[in-house]
Amino acid sequence: MKKLYVYWISALVISAIGYYFVNVMTVSPDVISGNGNLGILVSILFLPVWVMGFYWSNRVARNISQNQQKVYLFVLVVVLLVSGSLLAIPLINSANELIDRLGGPPSEPESVIYRFAWLNQYTNSMFL
């Protein structure tokens, strides 16, 4: 296996571990947190891995696209766009449900996240 693919798969595995830790550090809306946003610390630690993962994903995609026919690439791009659009629907619904469980956006006085920024200990998972 090429080194590029080993780096790419390693970055994907380490990224998944980073996403898991950020999700663990996200506080449930039912709990009152006074510890600050620990998930942002994990995000800062894993940021270089995520950036390199994007870079290696680009290199792998470019490597694959150079070896394929244009019709195949067009079909692949269309399938990826359609599946990405379909996956966006549950993600948007999940984010809206979390905002509802929190009592509204940061501008709402009755919200758990009132006067917080959008990225806080309750909304880390929403941004990932």
Backbone bond lengths (Angstrom), bond angles and torsions (degrees), N, CA, C in turn:
res aa  C-N    CA-C-N  psi(-1)  N-CA   C-N-CA  omega(-1)  CA-C   N-CA-C  phi
1 M - - - 1.458 - - 1.527 107.95 -
2 K 1.312 115.39 141.50 1.454 119.81 179.98 1.521 110.93 -67.29
3 K 1.319 115.05 152.76 1.472 120.15 177.63 1.523 111.53 -58.88
4 L 1.317 116.23 -38.62 1.458 121.27 -178.58 1.528 110.92 -56.73
5 Y 1.317 116.67 -45.02 1.462 120.26 -179.19 1.525 111.66 -68.85
6 V 1.317 116.98 -34.97 1.467 120.28 176.57 1.527 109.93 -65.20
7 Y 1.326 117.78 -44.39 1.466 121.46 177.29 1.527 110.92 -61.89
8 W 1.328 114.99 -43.40 1.458 120.47 -177.93 1.526 111.50 -63.21
9 I 1.330 117.26 -47.73 1.464 121.21 -179.98 1.526 110.17 -66.16
10 S 1.336 117.40 -38.69 1.470 120.21 177.33 1.524 110.86 -62.47
11 A 1.324 116.86 -43.01 1.463 120.26 179.13 1.525 110.86 -64.24
12 L 1.339 117.54 -37.74 1.461 120.34 178.26 1.532 111.41 -64.91
13 V 1.330 116.72 -41.40 1.465 120.39 -179.90 1.530 110.32 -67.20
14 I 1.329 117.06 -46.13 1.470 120.29 179.83 1.524 110.50 -65.87
15 S 1.336 117.36 -35.96 1.467 120.58 176.63 1.516 111.16 -63.09
16 A 1.324 116.26 -41.58 1.470 119.84 178.52 1.527 110.44 -61.86
17 I 1.313 117.00 -39.13 1.465 120.60 177.01 1.533 109.73 -64.20
18 G 1.322 117.18 -41.97 1.464 121.10 178.06 1.519 112.15 -62.52
19 Y 1.350 116.61 -43.96 1.467 120.15 177.61 1.526 110.71 -61.84
20 Y 1.332 116.43 -38.60 1.465 120.08 178.39 1.527 110.71 -61.94
21 F 1.340 117.14 -46.48 1.458 119.99 -178.95 1.530 112.09 -65.14
22 V 1.325 117.72 -37.98 1.464 120.10 176.95 1.525 109.64 -64.79
23 N 1.322 116.45 -40.08 1.457 119.99 178.77 1.526 111.10 -65.67
24 V 1.331 117.73 -37.20 1.463 121.32 177.07 1.523 110.44 -66.03
25 M 1.329 117.29 -35.89 1.462 121.46 -178.76 1.531 113.16 -78.58
26 T 1.327 117.62 -7.92 1.458 120.83 178.00 1.522 108.72 -78.07
27 V 1.310 116.26 128.51 1.462 122.58 -175.64 1.522 109.72 -84.37
28 S 1.314 116.34 139.73 1.459 121.92 177.15 1.527 109.56 -68.69
29 P 1.334 118.31 147.14 1.468 120.41 179.25 1.528 113.54 -61.78
30 D 1.330 117.34 -20.61 1.461 120.96 -178.60 1.526 112.80 -78.78
31 V 1.330 117.54 -14.41 1.457 122.38 -174.91 1.523 109.44 -105.01
32 I 1.316 116.79 141.16 1.459 121.01 175.29 1.519 107.56 -91.86
33 S 1.323 116.35 124.82 1.457 120.99 -176.44 1.518 110.06 -111.65
34 G 1.311 115.45 131.78 1.450 120.08 175.81 1.514 112.08 -119.85
35 N 1.336 116.40 9.01 1.457 120.91 -174.99 1.518 113.82 -90.71
36 G 1.282 118.41 -2.32 1.458 120.31 -176.90 1.514 110.85 83.71
37 N 1.307 116.39 -171.30 1.457 122.27 -175.07 1.519 110.32 -95.32
38 L 1.337 116.68 89.92 1.464 120.32 178.66 1.520 111.89 -72.28
39 G 1.323 117.06 -25.12 1.454 120.54 179.03 1.515 112.64 -63.80
40 I 1.322 117.93 -29.50 1.467 120.40 179.15 1.532 110.47 -68.75
41 L 1.332 117.03 -31.11 1.471 119.98 175.90 1.523 111.14 -65.74
42 V 1.330 116.17 -42.02 1.460 120.20 176.92 1.528 109.60 -64.89
43 S 1.326 116.74 -40.23 1.471 120.40 179.03 1.520 111.28 -61.16
44 I 1.314 116.55 -40.81 1.469 119.84 179.41 1.524 110.59 -65.50
45 L 1.339 116.53 -39.16 1.464 119.65 179.39 1.528 112.19 -66.02
46 F 1.325 117.28 -37.49 1.465 120.98 -176.49 1.524 113.02 -92.03
47 L 1.307 119.18 -5.01 1.463 121.40 -177.96 1.533 113.24 -56.46
48 P 1.338 120.50 -44.37 1.471 118.53 177.55 1.531 112.99 -60.65
49 V 1.319 117.31 -36.71 1.467 120.24 178.90 1.521 109.79 -66.54
50 W 1.343 117.28 -41.31 1.454 120.19 -179.93 1.526 110.95 -66.19
51 V 1.311 117.82 -39.99 1.467 120.98 178.96 1.528 110.16 -64.76
52 M 1.339 116.85 -45.25 1.464 119.70 178.65 1.534 110.88 -66.06
53 G 1.328 117.05 -33.06 1.461 120.14 176.36 1.523 111.52 -63.69
54 F 1.333 116.79 -41.38 1.463 120.11 175.70 1.529 110.99 -63.72
55 Y 1.330 115.95 -41.47 1.463 120.41 179.51 1.532 110.93 -62.78
56 W 1.338 116.65 -47.87 1.460 119.77 -179.02 1.524 111.39 -69.08
57 S 1.325 118.30 -32.41 1.463 120.66 175.17 1.527 110.33 -62.88
58 N 1.325 116.25 -40.50 1.462 120.88 177.05 1.524 110.51 -63.39
59 R 1.316 116.72 -43.93 1.471 120.13 179.93 1.526 111.21 -64.74
60 V 1.330 117.52 -41.52 1.465 120.74 178.70 1.526 109.73 -64.49
61 A 1.331 117.70 -44.75 1.462 120.91 179.59 1.528 110.96 -62.36
62 R 1.319 116.77 -41.23 1.463 120.20 178.19 1.528 110.69 -65.60
63 N 1.318 116.37 -39.35 1.460 121.12 178.77 1.519 110.89 -63.78
64 I 1.327 117.21 -43.27 1.462 121.19 179.11 1.527 110.80 -68.24
65 S 1.337 116.83 -40.70 1.467 119.59 -177.01 1.524 112.70 -67.73
66 Q 1.309 118.13 -26.69 1.466 120.36 178.79 1.523 111.62 -71.93
67 N 1.323 116.82 -21.66 1.459 120.48 -176.93 1.526 113.31 -100.08
68 Q 1.319 118.66 0.93 1.462 121.71 -175.03 1.530 111.25 -113.05
69 Q 1.321 114.70 163.52 1.452 120.64 176.83 1.523 109.66 -80.56
70 K 1.331 116.09 156.43 1.461 121.26 -176.06 1.529 112.29 -65.65
71 V 1.315 118.43 -35.87 1.466 120.97 179.68 1.528 109.22 -64.93
72 Y 1.313 116.64 -43.23 1.460 121.27 178.51 1.523 110.17 -61.18
73 L 1.314 117.63 -42.35 1.462 121.41 179.41 1.522 111.45 -65.45
74 F 1.324 117.42 -39.58 1.466 120.73 178.20 1.523 110.70 -62.14
75 V 1.318 116.88 -45.82 1.466 121.06 178.50 1.524 110.16 -62.24
76 L 1.313 117.70 -41.63 1.462 122.18 179.04 1.527 111.41 -62.58
77 V 1.324 117.00 -43.25 1.467 120.98 179.35 1.526 110.39 -64.79
78 V 1.321 117.60 -42.43 1.465 120.75 179.04 1.524 110.64 -63.65
79 V 1.315 117.39 -43.86 1.468 121.05 179.10 1.527 110.23 -63.24
80 L 1.323 117.76 -41.76 1.461 120.66 178.61 1.524 112.06 -65.44
81 L 1.317 117.91 -40.27 1.469 120.86 178.42 1.529 111.54 -65.86
82 V 1.307 117.01 -42.85 1.465 120.29 179.88 1.526 110.13 -66.68
83 S 1.331 117.68 -46.50 1.465 119.58 -179.59 1.528 111.16 -67.06
84 G 1.318 117.87 -36.17 1.467 120.39 175.72 1.515 111.85 -64.42
85 S 1.326 116.67 -39.05 1.464 120.20 177.41 1.521 111.15 -65.93
86 L 1.326 116.56 -40.70 1.467 120.21 178.91 1.524 111.65 -68.37
87 L 1.316 117.81 -33.27 1.467 120.67 177.63 1.523 111.90 -74.83
88 A 1.318 117.40 -23.43 1.467 120.54 179.85 1.526 111.28 -69.38
89 I 1.310 117.56 -29.43 1.470 120.87 -177.64 1.527 111.77 -61.41
90 P 1.354 120.38 -52.14 1.472 118.17 178.17 1.526 113.23 -66.63
91 L 1.324 117.59 -29.61 1.462 119.24 177.78 1.523 111.36 -66.91
92 I 1.314 117.33 -41.70 1.462 121.15 178.11 1.527 110.28 -66.82
93 N 1.336 116.84 -40.20 1.465 120.20 177.30 1.528 110.89 -63.41
94 S 1.319 117.35 -40.02 1.469 121.23 178.52 1.530 110.93 -63.94
95 A 1.320 117.11 -42.26 1.469 120.79 178.66 1.522 110.79 -64.50
96 N 1.328 117.25 -42.40 1.469 120.52 178.29 1.525 111.51 -65.01
97 E 1.339 116.54 -37.87 1.463 120.46 177.92 1.527 110.77 -65.49
98 L 1.343 117.27 -40.52 1.466 120.44 177.93 1.524 110.77 -63.70
99 I 1.312 117.57 -42.08 1.470 120.76 178.58 1.523 110.26 -63.31
100 D 1.323 116.78 -39.38 1.469 119.78 176.57 1.525 111.51 -64.49
101 R 1.346 117.19 -42.15 1.470 120.66 179.35 1.520 111.59 -65.72
102 L 1.330 116.59 -29.16 1.469 120.35 178.37 1.527 111.82 -79.08
103 G 1.311 117.90 -10.41 1.453 121.04 179.35 1.504 113.74 95.18
104 G 1.310 117.44 8.06 1.453 121.22 178.16 1.515 112.33 123.63
105 P 1.327 116.17 -177.62 1.464 120.91 -178.97 1.532 111.55 -74.53
106 P 1.325 118.13 175.34 1.470 121.20 -179.18 1.524 114.12 -61.72
107 S 1.303 118.51 -18.50 1.469 120.80 179.73 1.527 112.87 -83.95
108 E 1.312 117.55 -11.06 1.468 122.39 -179.05 1.534 109.94 -83.75
109 P 1.340 119.16 120.52 1.471 121.36 -177.01 1.530 114.33 -61.22
110 E 1.322 118.45 -26.57 1.466 121.57 -179.20 1.524 112.49 -87.39
111 S 1.324 118.27 -1.10 1.458 122.58 -176.89 1.526 111.46 -78.07
112 V 1.332 115.70 150.32 1.469 121.44 175.18 1.525 110.09 -64.64
113 I 1.321 116.99 -31.20 1.463 121.44 -177.01 1.527 112.45 -99.85
114 Y 1.328 116.81 23.82 1.457 120.70 179.92 1.524 110.13 -57.74
115 R 1.315 116.18 129.77 1.462 126.61 -179.44 1.530 114.13 68.48
116 F 1.328 118.86 8.76 1.463 121.27 170.79 1.523 108.05 -88.16
117 A 1.305 116.62 165.04 1.463 120.18 169.70 1.529 107.81 -76.41
118 W 1.330 116.56 166.95 1.460 119.01 179.24 1.522 111.18 -61.88
119 L 1.326 118.16 -38.25 1.460 121.32 178.22 1.517 107.98 -88.69
120 N 1.320 116.83 105.22 1.454 122.19 -178.96 1.522 109.36 -146.23
121 Q 1.324 117.01 -176.36 1.460 121.02 -174.46 1.527 113.45 -65.84
122 Y 1.318 118.33 -14.92 1.459 121.75 179.03 1.538 112.58 -94.14
123 T 1.325 117.97 -20.69 1.454 121.44 -171.50 1.527 114.20 -117.23
124 N 1.327 118.88 12.10 1.482 120.24 -179.73 1.515 112.41 -56.31
125 S 1.330 116.29 -47.38 1.466 119.76 -176.58 1.521 111.49 -65.69
126 M 1.315 118.19 -27.93 1.452 121.59 179.55 1.528 110.61 -64.65
127 F 1.308 118.35 -34.20 1.453 121.12 -177.58 1.525 113.14 -84.47
128 L 1.319 117.22 -19.58 1.462 119.05 177.71 1.516 110.96 -84.41
